[in-house]
């Protein structure tokens, strides 16, 4: 059985996300890491393969060449190989272009099960998996907190405001897992060493039949407006009076 896990290499969110004012794109720099949300589908694919006792786990991503380094973490965890869609034609790709490109790569691989994290830690759109499923015309299970694999069928369990529900879909299928589904493993030293020799394929836009044109354009990037006059009030028992006085000064009451 073949598992494909779609992942994303993102900037370090600890240092803050910045937009380039000239290009209007997110500054990615050279240091990228695997999105934390994507560690969960990688772990789930590895666990399902272990349950079956056989299978192949492929990680698929779209990003700059520097993303290859981030994909090594998934390989160190136990994935067999990676496929990176990288081309200048993909720069600034919106949801539609990204979904079409990933769908093109997945058609080449013909996996039995395609896994996504619930969202990326930079864009946080939480809908790319739906667009890919639409391109591939495959059934979709979203926000899965538990997966059960049976011959020809994948079942997902998820929590809703009314309780738990279980959804089943025939394979091949697309599944977006929540971060509550598992606890991702840490790569072992043996896994890290093995990742160095695992295949990492680089695919251009031309190999997928072209990137298409992004319909989303950033017209301008500007700094947020100043908050204006403000005053920090410490609650020493007279905070309410101080706030009322501040509002009165500005004729807001």
C-alpha positions as CSV (number, residue, x, y, z in Angstrom):
1,X,0.0,0.0,0.0
2,X,1.3,3.5,-0.9
3,X,0.8,6.4,1.5
4,X,1.4,10.0,0.3
5,X,1.7,12.8,2.9
6,X,1.5,16.4,1.7
7,X,3.6,18.6,3.9
8,X,4.9,22.2,3.9
9,X,8.2,23.7,4.8
10,X,7.6,27.0,6.6
11,X,9.7,29.8,8.2
12,X,10.5,29.6,11.9
13,X,7.3,31.0,13.5
14,X,9.2,31.8,16.6
15,X,11.0,34.7,15.0
16,X,7.8,36.1,13.5
17,X,6.4,36.0,10.0
18,X,7.2,38.9,7.7
19,X,6.0,40.0,4.3
20,X,8.4,41.3,1.8
21,X,7.1,44.8,0.9
22,X,8.4,44.6,-2.7
23,X,7.1,41.2,-3.7
24,X,4.2,41.0,-1.3
25,X,5.2,37.4,-0.4
26,X,6.1,35.8,2.8
27,X,9.8,36.0,3.6
28,X,11.0,32.4,3.7
29,X,14.8,32.9,3.9
30,X,17.1,29.8,3.8
31,X,16.1,28.2,7.1
32,X,12.8,26.3,6.8
33,X,11.2,23.7,9.0
34,X,8.4,21.2,8.6
35,X,5.1,22.7,9.7
36,X,4.2,21.3,13.1
37,X,0.8,20.4,11.9
38,X,2.3,18.2,9.2
39,X,4.2,16.0,11.7
40,X,0.9,14.4,12.6
41,X,0.0,13.0,9.1
42,X,3.5,11.8,8.7
43,X,3.3,9.9,12.0
44,X,-0.1,8.5,11.1
45,X,1.1,7.2,7.8
46,X,4.1,5.5,9.5
47,X,1.8,4.0,12.1
48,X,-0.7,2.6,9.5
49,X,2.2,1.1,7.6
50,X,3.5,-0.5,10.7
51,X,0.0,-2.0,11.4
52,X,-0.1,-3.4,7.8
53,X,3.5,-4.7,8.1
54,X,4.3,-3.3,4.6
55,X,3.9,-0.3,2.4
56,X,5.6,2.9,1.2
57,X,5.4,6.4,2.7
58,X,6.1,9.3,0.4
59,X,6.2,13.0,1.5
60,X,5.1,15.5,-1.2
61,X,5.7,19.2,-0.9
62,X,5.7,22.4,-2.9
63,X,8.3,25.0,-2.1
64,X,11.7,26.5,-2.8
65,X,14.8,24.3,-3.1
66,X,15.6,25.0,0.5
67,X,12.6,23.0,1.5
68,X,14.5,19.7,0.8
69,X,16.3,20.2,4.0
70,X,13.0,20.4,6.0
71,X,11.7,17.3,4.3
72,X,14.6,15.3,5.7
73,X,12.8,15.4,9.1
74,X,10.0,13.3,7.6
75,X,12.6,10.9,6.1
76,X,14.3,10.7,9.4
77,X,11.0,9.8,11.1
78,X,10.7,6.9,8.7
79,X,9.3,8.0,5.4
80,X,10.8,6.3,2.4
81,X,11.3,9.2,-0.1
82,X,10.3,12.8,-0.8
83,X,9.0,14.6,-3.8
84,X,9.5,18.4,-4.0
85,X,7.7,20.5,-6.5
86,X,10.1,23.5,-6.9
87,X,10.1,26.0,-9.7
88,X,10.3,29.8,-10.0
89,X,6.9,29.5,-11.8
90,X,5.4,28.4,-8.5
91,X,6.6,31.6,-6.7
92,X,3.6,33.3,-5.1
93,X,1.3,30.4,-6.0
94,X,-2.1,30.8,-4.5
95,X,-4.4,28.0,-3.2
96,X,-5.7,27.1,-6.7
97,X,-2.2,26.8,-8.3
98,X,-0.8,25.0,-5.3
99,X,-3.7,22.5,-5.3
100,X,-3.4,21.9,-9.0
101,X,0.4,21.3,-8.7
102,X,0.1,18.9,-5.8
103,X,-2.7,17.0,-7.5
104,X,-0.5,16.7,-10.6
105,X,2.3,15.1,-8.5
106,X,-0.1,12.8,-6.7
107,X,-1.5,11.6,-10.0
108,X,2.0,10.5,-11.0
109,X,2.4,8.6,-7.7
110,X,-1.1,7.0,-7.6
111,X,-1.2,6.5,-3.8
112,X,-3.9,4.5,-2.0
113,X,-4.2,7.1,0.8
114,X,-3.3,10.8,0.8
115,X,-2.8,12.5,4.2
116,X,-2.7,16.2,5.1
117,X,-2.3,18.1,8.3
118,X,-5.3,20.2,9.3
119,X,-3.5,23.5,8.2
120,X,-0.1,25.0,7.8
121,X,1.5,27.0,10.5
122,X,2.1,30.0,8.2
123,X,-0.9,30.4,6.0
124,X,-3.4,28.6,8.3
125,X,-5.9,28.3,5.5
126,X,-7.1,24.8,6.4
127,X,-8.6,24.1,3.0
128,X,-5.8,23.0,0.6
129,X,-6.7,19.3,1.2
130,X,-10.3,20.0,0.0
131,X,-9.0,21.6,-3.2
132,X,-6.7,18.7,-3.9
133,X,-9.4,16.2,-3.3
134,X,-11.6,18.1,-5.8
135,X,-8.9,18.1,-8.4
136,X,-8.4,14.3,-8.0
137,X,-12.2,13.6,-7.6
138,X,-11.5,11.6,-4.5
139,X,-13.6,11.3,-1.3
140,X,-12.4,13.4,1.6
141,X,-12.5,13.0,5.4
142,X,-11.4,16.1,7.4
143,X,-10.4,16.8,11.0
144,X,-9.9,13.1,11.7
145,X,-8.8,12.4,15.3
146,X,-8.6,8.6,14.7
147,X,-8.1,6.5,11.6
148,X,-9.0,2.8,11.0
149,X,-7.7,1.1,7.9
150,X,-9.6,-1.9,6.5
151,X,-9.4,-3.6,3.1
152,X,-10.4,-1.0,0.6
153,X,-11.8,1.4,3.2
154,X,-10.6,4.2,5.5
155,X,-12.7,5.2,8.5
156,X,-12.2,8.4,10.4
157,X,-13.5,9.5,13.8
158,X,-13.8,13.2,14.7
159,X,-15.3,15.3,17.4
160,X,-18.1,17.8,16.7
161,X,-20.1,20.1,18.9
162,X,-22.8,17.4,19.1
163,X,-20.4,14.5,19.9
164,X,-18.3,12.1,17.9
165,X,-19.0,11.0,14.3
166,X,-17.4,8.3,12.2
167,X,-17.0,8.7,8.5
168,X,-15.9,6.0,6.0
169,X,-14.6,6.3,2.5
170,X,-13.5,3.9,-0.2
171,X,-9.8,4.0,-1.2
172,X,-8.1,5.9,-2.7
173,X,-9.1,8.8,-0.5
174,X,-7.8,12.1,1.0
175,X,-7.8,12.5,4.8
176,X,-6.9,15.7,6.7
177,X,-6.0,14.8,10.3
178,X,-6.2,17.0,13.4
179,X,-3.3,17.5,15.7
180,X,-5.1,15.4,18.4
181,X,-4.7,12.2,16.4
182,X,-1.3,11.2,17.7
183,X,2.0,12.2,19.2
184,X,4.7,12.4,16.5
185,X,7.8,10.4,17.1
186,X,11.2,12.0,17.4
187,X,13.7,10.9,14.7
188,X,16.3,8.5,16.1
189,X,20.0,8.9,15.3
190,X,19.7,5.8,13.1
191,X,16.8,7.5,11.3
192,X,18.7,10.8,10.8
193,X,21.7,8.9,9.4
194,X,19.4,6.9,7.1
195,X,17.6,10.0,5.8
196,X,20.8,11.2,4.1
197,X,20.7,8.4,1.6
198,X,16.9,8.3,0.9
199,X,15.7,9.5,-2.5
200,X,14.6,13.1,-2.8
201,X,13.1,13.9,-6.2
202,X,12.8,17.5,-7.5
203,X,10.0,18.2,-10.0
204,X,9.7,21.3,-12.2
205,X,6.5,23.0,-13.3
206,X,7.1,21.8,-16.9
207,X,7.1,18.1,-15.7
208,X,3.6,18.7,-14.4
209,X,2.3,20.3,-17.5
210,X,2.9,23.9,-16.4
211,X,2.1,25.8,-13.2
212,X,-0.9,27.8,-14.4
213,X,-1.4,31.4,-13.4
214,X,-2.3,32.6,-9.9
215,X,-5.5,34.6,-9.7
216,X,-4.5,36.1,-6.4
217,X,-2.3,39.2,-6.5
218,X,-0.9,41.3,-3.6
219,X,-1.5,44.9,-4.6
220,X,0.3,46.6,-1.7
221,X,1.9,45.8,1.7
222,X,1.9,48.5,4.4
223,X,2.4,48.7,8.1
224,X,-0.6,48.7,10.4
225,X,-1.9,52.1,11.5
226,X,-0.8,53.5,14.8
227,X,-3.1,52.7,17.7
228,X,-3.1,56.4,18.7
229,X,-3.3,57.7,22.2
230,X,-3.4,55.1,24.9
231,X,-2.8,54.8,28.6
232,X,-1.9,51.8,30.7
233,X,-4.2,51.6,33.8
234,X,-3.1,49.5,36.8
235,X,-6.0,48.2,38.8
236,X,-5.3,49.6,42.3
237,X,-9.0,49.9,43.1
238,X,-9.7,53.0,41.1
239,X,-9.2,51.5,37.6
240,X,-12.8,52.1,36.6
241,X,-12.7,55.8,37.4
242,X,-9.4,56.1,35.6
243,X,-10.9,54.6,32.4
244,X,-14.0,56.8,32.6
245,X,-11.7,59.9,33.0
246,X,-9.6,58.8,30.0
247,X,-12.7,58.4,27.8
248,X,-14.1,61.7,29.0
249,X,-10.9,63.5,28.0
250,X,-11.4,62.3,24.5
251,X,-15.1,63.1,24.5
252,X,-16.0,59.4,23.9
253,X,-18.7,59.4,26.6
